[in-house]
C-alpha cells in the first residue's frame, strides 16, 4: 500500500528522446507506422520516400500532433542524392542517431518468367539502396561514436518463397550485410541489426486474393497476419538503449510462421 502523505514523481521518459531518426520508405505501411511510433517516443523523424503524395500525407499527420518531422522525396538508388540529403540533415540537426533501412519493392515472378529488369530493380532498391544509405550516414555515426542501424529483411530472406527469387536474394543479402557491418562498426558504439517480418497487413496484401490471405493466416499459429505496428515496435526496441548490447542479430517477427 502507498504510504500516507508520500510524494510520488512520475517522469515521462520517452525511449527515443532527442534522437534523430531517418526512416526510408517511411511514408506508408510499416515505414509510416514506424515514423508515428518513433515520433511518439520523442525522436525527430526524417522520412525518405519516393512517393511524394504519401510523404505529404504522413508528414501532415505528424505535424498535426506537433511532432518534429521532415520528409524528403528521393530515390535510395541514387547515391549522390542520398549523400546530399544526409548532409542537409546533419547540417540542420547536428547528427543522425538512427537509420531504419525499410524501403523495399517486389517484382514477383518465377525465375523462368522473370526479366533481367525485374531482377535488377529489386536488387537495386532492396540491397544497393541500403548500401547507399548506410554508406552515406554511417560516417556521421562514427564521428558521433553512436548509432543504431536497422535493416528490413524478411522471412522470405530466411526460408525462400516460390516466385520471389529476386526478393529472397535481396533480403538474404541484407542479413549478410547486417552481420558483417555489425563487426565493422561495433568499435564505434554502433549496433547493426535486421528484422525479418512475416506476412504483414499492408497495402501490398490488399492486392492478394482473399483465399490466399486466409492461407497465409492459417500458416501462423497466431492465426492472423502481422500489423505494421508489430514491426514498428521491434524497430523501436532495437533502436532504444534497452538493446545496446544486441548487434548482428536477425529478429524474426512473424507470429511463429517460420
Secondary structure as GFF3:
##gff-version 3
##sequence-region A 1 258
A	DSSP	beta_strand	20	24	.	.	.	ID=ss1
A	DSSP	alpha_helix	29	40	.	.	.	ID=ss2
A	DSSP	beta_strand	44	49	.	.	.	ID=ss3
A	DSSP	alpha_helix	52	64	.	.	.	ID=ss4
A	DSSP	beta_strand	69	73	.	.	.	ID=ss5
A	DSSP	alpha_helix	79	93	.	.	.	ID=ss6
A	DSSP	beta_strand	98	101	.	.	.	ID=ss7
A	DSSP	alpha_helix	116	123	.	.	.	ID=ss8
A	DSSP	pi_helix	124	128	.	.	.	ID=ss9
A	DSSP	alpha_helix	129	144	.	.	.	ID=ss10
A	DSSP	beta_strand	147	152	.	.	.	ID=ss11
A	DSSP	alpha_helix	155	159	.	.	.	ID=ss12
A	DSSP	alpha_helix	165	185	.	.	.	ID=ss13
A	DSSP	three_ten_helix	186	188	.	.	.	ID=ss14
A	DSSP	beta_strand	190	197	.	.	.	ID=ss15
A	DSSP	beta_strand	200	201	.	.	.	ID=ss16
A	DSSP	three_ten_helix	205	207	.	.	.	ID=ss17
A	DSSP	alpha_helix	210	218	.	.	.	ID=ss18
A	DSSP	beta_strand	226	227	.	.	.	ID=ss19
A	DSSP	alpha_helix	228	239	.	.	.	ID=ss20
A	DSSP	three_ten_helix	241	243	.	.	.	ID=ss21
A	DSSP	beta_strand	250	253	.	.	.	ID=ss22
###
